[in-house]
């Protein structure tokens, strides 16, 4: 039987909202699911839920949550801030440790959720990382988001007539973007973590630079059988599907659990 | 302290939702926001979050939640049709807001399939109104005239038309975003019934359903004067927007319409 999940509020003034997928009794290992950002947070909601339920059924305590200014958590979308996200990851990991009693916390994240899990690994005390198509080069990602927003503005399937530059300015695919957030993201350059790191690669096309510098530092890379198109403009409201995710994450955690 | 609270609730404790609970006088109408498509309660681009928080600031208690088997909600293990589940889920949502905010009357808000869920749940006692975003609308003779007549006079459009016909042998009769519409007469009859029971209804259509609706007067063509001109019914077409209000300026237009309608038809008590 799949253990029940419970909504929870934690952090300062209960401003962060999450779902804890518990196990009966003490969980030796916990996993924190760091969500991606923007519409990807919404698109991955279902696959995160499935992953959390599946891992909880294997005896792993799992917490998934929304950062300040995202999802259900407090804060305006414009308030998104890199350092705040890292602090939220620390709060969420503390909440997971209290709820599950686990001594070991594994960090998981898709796309920018993977980037944030990686950036916060040392201060959060993650014992290992599982990163699904993490963004390693922030400047390139910003350029892709800018291109996506420009394509959206001119997309005949969204708008009968192209929308004005001003109407689409300061946004990335449905979300407002502050100058600070833009600069923070553009300045992100991944550095290897000092803990075992697994990269799940589902990108449809290889990206220049591969998984550098993580792969050179010893990160293991596993190709997922089904690719994920994170940037398809016409699937902004479609759920991301990853039929092999639970199996691959579960296999990676077996020695730990 | 954050003004929103996360709840697991419902007849089988199977539903998950976030209630916005501003300090209000008893009797203020509560607003319940239903899932858009298969997306969880946050809504596309966080639309449901922004809308409910704005309504909280105006003094309305709100609940955005996941219907049975959607988002974070589970199944109730009851036998019954999807329609019966939706009605029972909305009853549970209303009971939650009644218990925590003292609401006795409720307005349902839904976009696309959420509007269809709201339409179903309007039969529930306590539902006093609904905001249907891209709710039911059917192509009419007028739609076809406005749609096809300009194309008849355009050689480029003829070329495109013939190319499309070669590619797809059969064009669907209705573009309904993947859902099956009930017969128009059934929907019209249900709207007549809602209005007769005193419900206040707000229809807002986006420019994103241009393949289904291409002029404000189509609403009257579709449902007749008895419905379209009823004083308790309001209809707007937000031309130029897309179906899920992706751009911030479009969301602002939408929020302005919904807030204005609520303040006029259901002013906060106290």
Interface residues (C-beta under 8 A of the other chain):
Chain A: X5 X6 X7 X8 X9 X13 X14 X15 X17 X19 X39 X42 X45 X46 X49 X70 X71 X72 X74 X77 X152 X158 X159 X160 X161 X163 X167 X168 X170 X171 X173 X174 X175 X176 X236 X237 X239
Chain B: X1 X2 X4 X5 X6 X7 X8 X16 X18 X36 X37 X38 X39 X40 X41 X42 X44 X45 X46 X49 X50 X71 X72 X207 X208 X210 X240 X242 X244 X246 X247 X248 X249
